[in-house]
Amino acid sequence: MRLDPQVGAEMCLKILVVTAMYPRFGKESSGAFVMQQVEQLRTLGHDVETIDFPGHRSKLEYAKAAFVVAHQTRRKRYDVVHAHYGVTGLCTLMRNATPMVISLHGSDALVGWIEPLISRVVCALADATIVVSKAIAQRIPGTVIPCGVDLALFQPKPRTAARQRLGLLPACKYILFPFDPARRVKRFDIASGTIKELAARNVGLLTVSKVHYTEMPWYYSAADAMILCSDSEGSPTSVKEALACNLPVVSTDVGDVREIVRGIAGTEIVEQSPVSLAAGLRRVLNRPPDFVFDGRTAMERYSQQKAVEAIVAVYRRVIEQRLLKHPSRRDAERTRTKPATDSKLP
């Protein structure tokens, strides 16, 4: 650890991120928000290593990952281990004596009872818990830090150029559904039913799920609106990305969407039914010609840098708490590294 309160200087942290969701072939959009957090941490000067494993394959992958975490934290010294999702936190319980932070993202605290139970147990054993919405915090206490959005990446593109790039019809109205239809919690059935309810010849559902996140700004910019009708959400990053690209959102009152769209004229929050969603889409698609939608300005409060700076503050808090409990470690840390006095890291 590279922190010395007496000197008043803070240097980079050495962080191990553990996740079962990370973009890979065939799942290009999976866990993109975790990768973006990692990249922002690196941009801020922190030393980040990742253990990303294919947890979707089998439960055995979690056991393998636990072995890797145990081995790696004994072979190297980390300032903090950060696990994304409650179940993934099981893999970090056998780590070496390193502060552990758990991030809960939604379904791990809100859906069913098995995953929430595991999350509660893991969070009780962690040094700190981060939750992405107030609704999760009501179930499992934690510091509320919504996932951020990379405003440098997610920004509006010219619609004509976006449609040409994606091979989309210039005269069609496209409703973006940026989720895997196979994930039942996202309710593709309701989204497709909404398009049928609209009964308009020139309106189509644009479903995108296996696209690398760096390509998504083109899809947000090419569409006319985004639809969200999930049964459960934490703090949906897709909504923030869409708004950052100035794409209107029609959503059910799920997760923290109401908070995300607060103060943004031209967004709609409706009931979870094709009839209500279709009515919301009609209002969005038929707004006055002189209406200029601006969702991007409000997304400044969700910038990736602000989110990661808040996460780093949690890291530093748990590190300091560990040192207060074990004063001898502070002396060992001071001899291991000499902090720079001109660091501007958060």
C-alpha positions as CSV (number, residue, x, y, z in Angstrom):
1,M,0.0,0.0,0.0
2,R,1.3,3.5,-0.8
3,L,-0.3,5.8,1.6
4,D,1.2,7.7,4.5
5,P,-1.0,10.1,6.5
6,Q,1.9,11.7,8.2
7,V,3.4,12.8,4.9
8,G,-0.1,13.7,3.5
9,A,0.7,12.1,0.1
10,E,-1.2,9.4,-1.7
11,M,0.3,7.2,-4.5
12,C,-1.1,4.7,-6.8
13,L,-2.8,1.6,-5.5
14,K,-2.2,-2.0,-6.6
15,I,-5.7,-3.4,-7.2
16,L,-6.8,-6.9,-8.1
17,V,-10.3,-7.0,-9.8
18,V,-12.1,-10.3,-9.8
19,T,-15.1,-10.8,-12.1
20,A,-17.1,-13.5,-13.9
21,M,-18.3,-10.9,-16.4
22,Y,-15.9,-9.3,-18.8
23,P,-16.1,-8.8,-22.6
24,R,-14.8,-11.8,-24.5
25,F,-15.5,-13.5,-27.8
26,G,-19.2,-14.3,-28.1
27,K,-20.0,-12.1,-25.1
28,E,-18.6,-8.8,-26.3
29,S,-20.9,-6.6,-24.2
30,S,-20.8,-8.7,-21.1
31,G,-19.5,-6.8,-18.1
32,A,-18.3,-3.9,-20.2
33,F,-19.0,-1.6,-17.3
34,V,-16.4,-3.5,-15.2
35,M,-13.8,-3.2,-18.0
36,Q,-14.5,0.5,-18.2
37,Q,-14.0,0.9,-14.5
38,V,-10.7,-0.9,-14.7
39,E,-9.6,1.3,-17.6
40,Q,-10.5,4.4,-15.7
41,L,-8.6,3.3,-12.7
42,R,-5.5,2.8,-14.9
43,T,-6.1,6.2,-16.4
44,L,-5.9,7.7,-12.9
45,G,-2.6,6.0,-12.5
46,H,-3.5,2.9,-10.4
47,D,-1.9,-0.5,-11.0
48,V,-4.8,-2.9,-11.8
49,E,-4.7,-6.6,-12.5
50,T,-7.8,-8.6,-13.4
51,I,-8.9,-12.2,-12.9
52,D,-11.8,-12.7,-15.2
53,F,-13.3,-16.1,-15.6
54,P,-16.2,-17.6,-17.6
55,G,-18.6,-18.2,-14.7
56,H,-21.4,-18.8,-17.1
57,R,-19.9,-22.2,-18.1
58,S,-20.2,-24.0,-14.8
59,K,-19.9,-23.6,-11.0
60,L,-16.6,-25.3,-11.3
61,E,-15.2,-22.1,-12.8
62,Y,-15.8,-20.3,-9.5
63,A,-13.8,-22.9,-7.6
64,K,-11.0,-22.5,-10.1
65,A,-11.1,-18.8,-9.8
66,A,-11.0,-19.1,-6.0
67,F,-7.8,-21.1,-6.3
68,V,-6.3,-18.5,-8.6
69,V,-7.1,-15.6,-6.3
70,A,-5.7,-17.5,-3.3
71,H,-2.5,-18.3,-5.2
72,Q,-2.1,-14.8,-6.7
73,T,-2.6,-12.9,-3.5
74,R,0.0,-15.0,-1.8
75,R,2.5,-14.5,-4.6
76,K,1.9,-10.8,-5.0
77,R,1.0,-7.9,-2.6
78,Y,-2.1,-6.0,-3.4
79,D,-3.6,-3.0,-1.6
80,V,-7.2,-4.1,-2.2
81,V,-9.1,-6.9,-3.9
82,H,-12.4,-5.8,-5.6
83,A,-15.0,-8.4,-6.6
84,H,-17.9,-7.6,-8.9
85,Y,-21.2,-9.4,-8.0
86,G,-21.9,-11.1,-4.7
87,V,-21.5,-14.7,-6.0
88,T,-18.1,-13.7,-7.4
89,G,-17.1,-12.6,-4.0
90,L,-17.0,-16.2,-2.9
91,C,-13.8,-16.5,-5.0
92,T,-12.1,-13.9,-2.9
93,L,-12.7,-15.3,0.6
94,M,-9.5,-17.4,0.5
95,R,-7.4,-14.4,-0.5
96,N,-4.3,-13.5,1.5
97,A,-4.7,-10.8,4.2
98,T,-5.8,-8.0,1.8
99,P,-8.8,-5.7,2.2
100,M,-11.8,-6.9,0.1
101,V,-14.4,-4.7,-1.5
102,I,-17.6,-6.2,-3.1
103,S,-19.7,-4.4,-5.7
104,L,-23.4,-5.5,-6.0
105,H,-24.9,-4.7,-9.4
106,G,-28.6,-5.7,-9.2
107,S,-29.7,-9.3,-9.6
108,D,-27.2,-10.5,-7.0
109,A,-29.3,-8.6,-4.4
110,L,-32.7,-8.3,-5.9
111,V,-33.7,-11.5,-7.8
112,G,-34.7,-14.7,-6.2
113,W,-33.3,-15.7,-2.8
114,I,-30.1,-17.9,-3.4
115,E,-27.9,-15.1,-4.9
116,P,-29.1,-12.5,-2.5
117,L,-28.4,-14.9,0.4
118,I,-24.9,-15.5,-0.9
119,S,-24.4,-11.8,-1.4
120,R,-25.4,-11.1,2.2
121,V,-22.9,-13.6,3.5
122,V,-20.0,-12.4,1.4
123,C,-20.7,-8.8,2.1
124,A,-20.7,-9.5,5.9
125,L,-17.2,-10.9,5.4
126,A,-16.0,-8.0,3.2
127,D,-14.3,-4.8,4.4
128,A,-16.7,-2.7,2.4
129,T,-19.7,-3.1,0.1
130,I,-20.5,-0.9,-2.9
131,V,-24.0,-0.9,-4.3
132,V,-25.1,0.8,-7.5
133,S,-28.5,1.9,-6.4
134,K,-30.5,2.9,-3.3
135,A,-32.9,0.0,-3.9
136,I,-30.0,-2.4,-3.4
137,A,-28.8,-0.6,-0.3
138,Q,-32.3,-1.1,1.2
139,R,-31.7,-4.9,0.9
140,I,-28.0,-5.0,1.6
141,P,-26.3,-2.0,3.2
142,G,-23.5,-0.4,1.2
143,T,-22.0,2.8,-0.2
144,V,-24.1,3.9,-3.1
145,I,-22.0,4.5,-6.2
146,P,-23.8,4.1,-9.5
147,C,-21.8,2.8,-12.4
148,G,-20.4,5.7,-14.4
149,V,-20.4,6.4,-18.1
150,D,-17.3,7.2,-20.3
151,L,-18.4,10.6,-21.7
152,A,-15.4,10.7,-24.0
153,L,-16.6,7.4,-25.7
154,F,-20.3,7.8,-25.4
155,Q,-21.1,10.9,-27.2
156,P,-23.5,11.7,-30.1
157,K,-22.6,10.8,-33.7
158,P,-24.2,12.2,-36.8
159,R,-27.3,10.1,-37.4
160,T,-26.9,9.8,-41.1
161,A,-23.3,8.6,-40.7
162,A,-24.3,6.2,-38.0
163,R,-27.0,4.6,-40.1
164,Q,-24.8,4.3,-43.1
165,R,-22.1,2.7,-40.9
166,L,-24.6,0.1,-39.6
167,G,-26.5,-0.4,-42.8
168,L,-29.8,0.9,-41.5
169,L,-32.6,2.4,-43.5
170,P,-32.6,6.2,-43.4
171,A,-36.4,6.7,-43.2
172,C,-37.2,4.0,-40.6
173,K,-37.8,4.7,-36.9
174,Y,-35.6,2.4,-34.8
175,I,-36.3,1.5,-31.2
176,L,-33.1,0.3,-29.6
177,F,-33.2,-2.8,-27.3
178,P,-29.5,-3.1,-26.3
179,F,-29.8,-6.4,-24.4
180,D,-29.5,-10.2,-25.1
181,P,-33.1,-11.4,-25.9
182,A,-32.2,-14.7,-24.2
183,R,-31.9,-13.0,-20.8
184,R,-35.5,-13.3,-19.6
185,V,-35.1,-10.6,-17.0
186,K,-34.7,-8.0,-19.8
187,R,-38.2,-9.0,-21.2
188,F,-37.7,-9.1,-24.9
189,D,-41.2,-10.4,-25.1
190,I,-42.6,-7.1,-23.8
191,A,-40.3,-5.0,-26.1
192,S,-41.3,-6.9,-29.2
193,G,-45.0,-6.7,-28.1
194,T,-44.6,-3.0,-27.8
195,I,-43.5,-2.7,-31.4
196,K,-46.6,-4.7,-32.4
197,E,-48.7,-2.4,-30.3
198,L,-47.3,0.6,-32.1
199,A,-48.6,-0.9,-35.4
200,A,-46.5,1.4,-37.5
201,R,-45.0,0.3,-40.8
202,N,-41.8,2.4,-40.4
203,V,-41.0,1.5,-36.8
204,G,-38.7,-1.4,-36.0
205,L,-37.0,-3.0,-33.0
206,L,-33.2,-2.8,-33.2
207,T,-31.8,-5.6,-31.0
208,V,-28.1,-5.4,-30.1
209,S,-26.3,-7.7,-27.7
210,K,-23.1,-9.1,-29.2
211,V,-21.4,-5.9,-30.1
212,H,-18.2,-4.6,-28.4
213,Y,-19.0,-1.6,-26.2
214,T,-16.8,0.7,-28.2
215,E,-19.2,0.3,-31.1
216,M,-22.3,1.1,-29.1
217,P,-22.2,4.9,-29.5
218,W,-23.0,4.3,-33.2
219,Y,-26.1,2.3,-32.3
220,Y,-27.3,4.9,-29.8
221,S,-26.8,7.6,-32.3
222,A,-28.6,5.7,-35.1
223,A,-31.7,5.0,-33.1
224,D,-34.7,7.2,-32.4
225,A,-35.4,5.9,-28.9
226,M,-34.3,3.2,-26.4
227,I,-36.7,0.9,-24.6
228,L,-36.1,-0.6,-21.2
229,C,-38.7,-3.0,-19.7
230,S,-36.7,-5.3,-17.4
231,D,-38.2,-7.1,-14.4
232,S,-35.1,-6.0,-12.4
233,E,-32.2,-3.6,-12.7
234,G,-29.6,-2.1,-10.4
235,S,-28.4,1.1,-12.1
236,P,-28.7,0.4,-15.8
237,T,-25.6,1.6,-17.6
238,S,-27.3,1.4,-21.0
239,V,-29.7,4.2,-19.9
240,K,-26.8,6.5,-19.0
241,E,-25.0,5.6,-22.3
242,A,-28.1,6.3,-24.3
243,L,-28.7,9.7,-22.7
244,A,-25.0,10.6,-23.0
245,C,-25.5,10.1,-26.8
246,N,-28.7,12.2,-26.6
247,L,-31.0,9.2,-27.3
248,P,-34.4,9.5,-25.5
249,V,-35.3,6.6,-23.2
250,V,-38.7,5.1,-22.6
251,S,-38.5,2.9,-19.5
252,T,-40.5,1.2,-16.8
253,D,-39.9,2.4,-13.2
254,V,-37.1,-0.1,-12.5
255,G,-33.8,0.2,-10.7
256,D,-32.7,3.8,-10.3
257,V,-34.0,4.9,-13.8
258,R,-36.3,7.5,-12.2
259,E,-33.2,9.1,-10.6
260,I,-31.1,8.8,-13.7
261,V,-33.7,10.7,-15.9
262,R,-34.5,13.3,-13.3
263,G,-34.9,16.7,-14.9
264,I,-34.5,15.5,-18.5
265,A,-37.3,16.6,-20.7
266,G,-38.3,14.1,-23.4
267,T,-37.8,10.9,-21.4
268,E,-40.7,8.7,-20.4
269,I,-41.3,6.4,-17.4
270,V,-44.4,4.2,-17.8
271,E,-45.9,0.9,-16.7
272,Q,-44.5,-2.4,-17.7
273,S,-46.9,-3.3,-20.5
274,P,-46.8,-3.0,-24.3
275,V,-49.7,-0.6,-24.3
276,S,-48.0,1.8,-21.8
277,L,-44.6,1.5,-23.5
278,A,-46.1,2.1,-26.9
279,A,-47.9,5.2,-25.7
280,G,-44.6,6.5,-24.3
281,L,-42.8,5.8,-27.5
282,R,-45.5,7.6,-29.5
283,R,-45.0,10.7,-27.4
284,V,-41.2,10.5,-27.9
285,L,-41.4,9.8,-31.7
286,N,-43.9,12.6,-32.3
287,R,-42.4,15.4,-30.3
288,P,-42.5,18.9,-31.9
289,P,-40.0,19.6,-34.7
290,D,-38.4,22.4,-32.7
291,F,-37.8,20.2,-29.6
292,V,-34.1,19.6,-28.9
293,F,-33.4,16.6,-26.7
294,D,-30.5,17.0,-24.3
295,G,-29.7,14.0,-22.1
296,R,-26.0,14.4,-22.2
297,T,-25.7,17.5,-19.9
298,A,-27.4,15.6,-17.0
299,M,-25.0,12.6,-17.4
300,E,-22.1,14.7,-16.2
301,R,-23.1,13.7,-12.7
302,Y,-22.5,10.0,-13.8
303,S,-19.2,10.5,-15.4
304,Q,-16.9,7.5,-15.2
305,Q,-14.2,9.6,-13.5
306,K,-16.4,10.7,-10.7
307,A,-17.7,7.2,-10.1
308,V,-14.2,5.7,-10.0
309,E,-12.9,8.5,-7.7
310,A,-15.7,7.6,-5.3
311,I,-14.7,3.9,-5.5
312,V,-11.0,4.8,-4.8
313,A,-12.1,6.7,-1.7
314,V,-13.7,3.4,-0.5
315,Y,-10.5,1.6,-1.2
316,R,-8.4,4.1,0.8
317,R,-10.9,3.9,3.7
318,V,-10.7,0.2,4.0
319,I,-6.9,0.2,3.7
320,E,-6.6,2.8,6.4
321,Q,-9.0,0.8,8.6
322,R,-6.8,-2.3,8.2
323,L,-3.7,-0.3,9.1
324,L,-5.4,1.1,12.2
325,K,-6.2,-2.4,13.3
326,H,-2.6,-3.6,12.6
327,P,-0.2,-0.7,13.4
328,S,2.8,-2.9,12.7
329,R,1.8,-3.1,9.0
330,R,2.0,0.7,8.7
331,D,5.7,0.6,9.5
332,A,6.2,-2.2,7.0
333,E,4.4,-0.3,4.3
334,R,6.5,2.8,4.9
335,T,9.7,0.8,4.4
336,R,8.4,-1.0,1.4
337,T,7.6,2.2,-0.6
338,K,8.4,5.8,-0.4
339,P,5.4,8.0,-1.4
340,A,5.7,10.8,-3.8
341,T,4.6,14.2,-2.5
342,D,3.3,15.6,-5.7
343,S,0.7,12.9,-6.6
344,K,-2.7,14.2,-7.7
345,L,-4.4,10.9,-7.7
346,P,-7.8,10.6,-6.1
